[in-house]
Amino acid sequence: MKISYNWLTQFINTEKTPEEISQILTAIGLEVESLEKVQTIPGGLEGLVVGLVKECAQHPNADRLRVTKVDIGIGQDLDVVCGAPNVAAGQKVVVATVGTTVHPTNGEPFKINKSKIRGEVSEGMLCGEDEVGLGNSHAGILVLDENAVIGTPVKDYFGVKDDFLFEIGLTPNRADAASHLGVARDLAAYLRTSISLPEVAGFKPDNLHRPIPVTVENEQACPRYSSLTISGVEVKESPDWLKDKLKVIGVRTINNIVDVTNYVLHELGQPLHAFDADQIAGGKVVVKNCPEGTPFTTLDEVERKLSSEDLMICNAEEAMCIAGVFGGTKSGVTENTKAVFLESAYFNSVSVRKTAKRHGLKTDASFRFERGTDPEITVFALKRAALLIKEVAGGEISSEIADFYPAPIAPFNVSISYANVKRLIGAEIPAETIREIVKALAIEVLSETSEGLELQVPTYKVDVTREVDVIEEILRIYGYNNIAIPTQIRASLNYAIKPDKEVVMNQVADMLSANGYSEILSNSLTKSAYTEDQATAVKILNPLSSDLDTMRQSMLYSGLEAIAYNQNRKNADLKLYEFGKIYSTTETGYNESSRLAVFVSGAKQSQQWNHDKIQSSFYNLKAAVDAIVKRLNIPGLLQEDFEAKDFQQAVQYKKGSKTLVYFGAVSKSVLKKLDIDKDVFYADFDWDEVLKAIRKNKIVYQEVAKIPAVRRDLSMLIDQNVTFNQLKQLAQKTERGLLKEVNVFDVYEGDKLPSGKKSYALSFLLQDEEKTLTDKQIDAVMSKLITNFEKELGAEVRK
């Protein structure tokens, strides 16, 4: 939210500098994210002064140039060569002195230097309005009033003031501060001073010849609706003061009528809407809901299908405006408008929010209505806008204010106790200070006891409805920095369930990061196209967009989006991991599951002078999975093939009937959806089951063996359908005591082997922790292994 310093000081009289105000606002909860100096006229007319042309003669060497002597109040006249046709002696003019940078309306800034023009010295420039950014006229130099004082800075002559722009990070609960008035209230409360509201005492109808009756059919969605008409207006460009105010805060000017409504919106926080009164069919306004599917074309010329829940501002025949959100094309103010129907309403925040989300519309008006506006300011804002319209567009107020307000919204009554203030804030604030702050916040004290206060909160503080909210307001103004940090911390010791899931997660994260993996964090909201099972999908009722309408059912797609993003930016070699959650519905409610996702894609090793690029493979991912399992000390896992529609090949590790992790190569069809042209290998840990699997583990130290291990290798010919896992399990079953490890170090399949066969080379690590193995013992073990391989799996050992 943008706030102008000059505009703010119209509400509050303070000598504080913009930098000081910036610090104050941040301290009281309105965080100033940036402070920027703004010049309403580029360059701020710096270096330009009022001068008097004392002499004006023809240039001796140029027919279209004049040589002038100009007095700028420094005791010595300047020689200035000028080509303007209207320059003459006796004129008061704008002079750009040597060293001044001039900022023209059109074109790049340039610096004035002392020079010779056709042989004559020129010590400055006499300026036209387009040459200094004051207008677009190029007819000649700008001639000032004869009463202008010589030597006066031009910025002072035209009353040009630099402004400062505060960019405030407004939190969603601070609807009361979504305007210059709202920020001024907080600032005044901190400084213990008063604010000055715009004067509307001069408001009165000029005549009553054009009343437009209003009927509100949906009182729940529109508790208050105020309106009036202004006739005889002239729609044109806004005056400079109005354009400058809006320009500083980044609001585009349209015409004087619309600009006034925007001005009041940012001044008071009350959205207004102006209709062309001549376009209101039937001469009446009806606030109601239209039938489902009714077509309506908004100001952006997009035809939208209305919901029966959308509140609309209608005339006798059709809808004119989506209430609180966006106007329509047919009833808006144009250059032909002669009479205006002005609306100032209080709409139900939930109704506006749902409508804005439904149609994907975000406007300054909906931003405020969604968070809650002040129901008590509608008439005040209407009077303020009407007087401004008369000032900038002429016309006359041609009706009384029609104010529909059948059930006035009462202020909130809240009780606070001094004991709770101390308990929640952590420091004792004197009762007198509390009362002073409360009154500074315009919260009325209804009654007071030694234990606390009975308060009435104004309606514009829509988020202050409980005791804790009032205490938060007190703390904001008192100052967070004024609460001392205690030297003693009191805490209770609680038994933690083992294993500590945060500790385990950090252990795994540290291990992966140390091995070159980067942690990512993805949004749990995703698009429904990524949903694996629509029947169990958790849908968002009011999605921010179609790409964020479903809670994710898998960690796969959010990771693939990160990979696609990086690959599109020439960062294709990736090792990523993410801890997150997936969601689904069940017969009894909702299910939330914790997961760990690991991704590998691109090159394992980049190309160097001494070796080629090595691409990542399934086995690189498997190494990471095995490292995690080993780090967590999860014994007794069973490896099985795993089938999933998103994988072209995958395996899983199971403990009992539970799958702890499945991993493999993502299918080409899935990668194509996200325009990924490299293989991606993905592992999905069921983190809840992983924590259960390690919950009862006891880590027991085992002394490092003093006796060396012995390795023996076997090369064998086996059927293609025999897996390494079968060979490993059979070997472990054959020799449980001495066999420590089984590994495969060579696999060969080709036309040199019999059909349906493949060659495996296995290594076996044998060790007796008590004594050195003899050749006889080793040969006996290997003989048993060969016999069982041949008998059980049909292997042919190659000797």
HELIX and SHEET records of a PDB file:
HELIX    1   1 TYR A    5  LEU A    8  1                                   4    
HELIX    2   2 PRO A   18  ALA A   27  1                                  10    
HELIX    3   3 PRO A   42  LEU A   45  5                                   4    
HELIX    4   4 GLU A  129  GLU A  131  5                                   3    
HELIX    5   5 VAL A  154  TYR A  157  1                                   4    
HELIX    6   6 ALA A  175  ALA A  177  5                                   3    
HELIX    7   7 HIS A  180  LEU A  191  1                                  12    
HELIX    8   8 ASP A  240  VAL A  248  1                                   9    
HELIX    9   9 ASN A  256  LEU A  268  1                                  13    
HELIX   10  10 ALA A  277  GLN A  279  5                                   3    
HELIX   11  11 ALA A  281  GLY A  283  5                                   3    
HELIX   12  12 SER A  349  HIS A  359  1                                  11    
HELIX   13  13 ASP A  364  ARG A  371  1                                   8    
HELIX   14  14 THR A  378  ALA A  393  1                                  16    
HELIX   15  15 TYR A  418  ILE A  425  1                                   8    
HELIX   16  16 ALA A  431  ALA A  440  1                                  10    
HELIX   17  17 GLU A  467  TYR A  478  1                                  12    
HELIX   18  18 TYR A  480  ASN A  482  5                                   3    
HELIX   19  19 LYS A  501  ALA A  514  1                                  14    
HELIX   20  20 SER A  528  TYR A  530  5                                   3    
HELIX   21  21 GLN A  534  THR A  536  5                                   3    
HELIX   22  22 SER A  546  LEU A  548  5                                   3    
HELIX   23  23 LEU A  556  GLN A  567  1                                  12    
HELIX   24  24 PHE A  618  ARG A  631  1                                  14    
HELIX   25  25 LYS A  668  LYS A  673  1                                   6    
HELIX   26  26 TRP A  687  ALA A  693  1                                   7    
HELIX   27  27 PHE A  724  THR A  734  1                                  11    
HELIX   28  28 ASP A  775  LEU A  793  1                                  19    
SHEET    1   A 3 LYS A   2  SER A   4  0                                        
SHEET    2   A 3 ASP A 162  ILE A 168 -1                                        
SHEET    3   A 3 VAL A  32  GLN A  39 -1                                        
SHEET    1   B 5 LEU A  78  CYS A  82  0                                        
SHEET    2   B 5 ARG A  66  ASP A  71 -1                                        
SHEET    3   B 5 LEU A  48  GLN A  58 -1                                        
SHEET    4   B 5 LYS A  92  THR A  97 -1                                        
SHEET    5   B 5 GLY A 124  LEU A 126 -1                                        
SHEET    1   C 5 LEU A  78  CYS A  82  0                                        
SHEET    2   C 5 ARG A  66  ASP A  71 -1                                        
SHEET    3   C 5 LEU A  48  GLN A  58 -1                                        
SHEET    4   C 5 LYS A  92  THR A  97 -1                                        
SHEET    5   C 5 VAL A 143  LEU A 144 -1                                        
SHEET    1   D 2 THR A 101  VAL A 102  0                                        
SHEET    2   D 2 PHE A 110  LYS A 111 -1                                        
SHEET    1   E 2 SER A 115  ILE A 117  0                                        
SHEET    2   E 2 GLU A 120  SER A 122 -1                                        
SHEET    1   F 5 VAL A 214  VAL A 216  0                                        
SHEET    2   F 5 VAL A 285  ASN A 289  1                                        
SHEET    3   F 5 LEU A 311  CYS A 314 -1                                        
SHEET    4   F 5 ALA A 319  ILE A 322 -1                                        
SHEET    5   F 5 PHE A 326  GLY A 327 -1                                        
SHEET    1   G 4 LEU A 272  ASP A 276  0                                        
SHEET    2   G 4 ALA A 339  TYR A 346 -1                                        
SHEET    3   G 4 ARG A 224  SER A 231 -1                                        
SHEET    4   G 4 GLU A 396  ILE A 397 -1                                        
SHEET    1   H 4 LEU A 272  ASP A 276  0                                        
SHEET    2   H 4 ALA A 339  TYR A 346 -1                                        
SHEET    3   H 4 ARG A 224  SER A 231 -1                                        
SHEET    4   H 4 ALA A 402  PHE A 404 -1                                        
SHEET    1   I 2 PRO A 295  THR A 297  0                                        
SHEET    2   I 2 GLU A 303  LYS A 305 -1                                        
SHEET    1   J 3 PHE A 412  SER A 417  0                                        
SHEET    2   J 3 GLY A 452  VAL A 457 -1                                        
SHEET    3   J 3 GLU A 444  GLU A 448 -1                                        
SHEET    1   K 7 SER A 518  GLU A 519  0                                        
SHEET    2   K 7 LEU A 574  THR A 585  1                                        
SHEET    3   K 7 TYR A 590  SER A 601 -1                                        
SHEET    4   K 7 VAL A 680  ASP A 686 -1                                        
SHEET    5   K 7 LYS A 658  VAL A 666 -1                                        
SHEET    6   K 7 PHE A 647  LYS A 655 -1                                        
SHEET    7   K 7 LEU A 638  ASP A 641 -1                                        
SHEET    1   L 3 LEU A 525  THR A 526  0                                        
SHEET    2   L 3 THR A 550  MET A 551 -1                                        
SHEET    3   L 3 VAL A 538  LYS A 539 -1                                        
SHEET    1   M 2 ALA A 603  GLN A 605  0                                        
SHEET    2   M 2 ILE A 614  GLN A 615 -1                                        
SHEET    1   N 4 LEU A 739  TYR A 748  0                                        
SHEET    2   N 4 LYS A 757  LEU A 766 -1                                        
SHEET    3   N 4 VAL A 710  ASP A 719 -1                                        
SHEET    4   N 4 GLU A 796  ARG A 798 -1                                        
END                                                                             
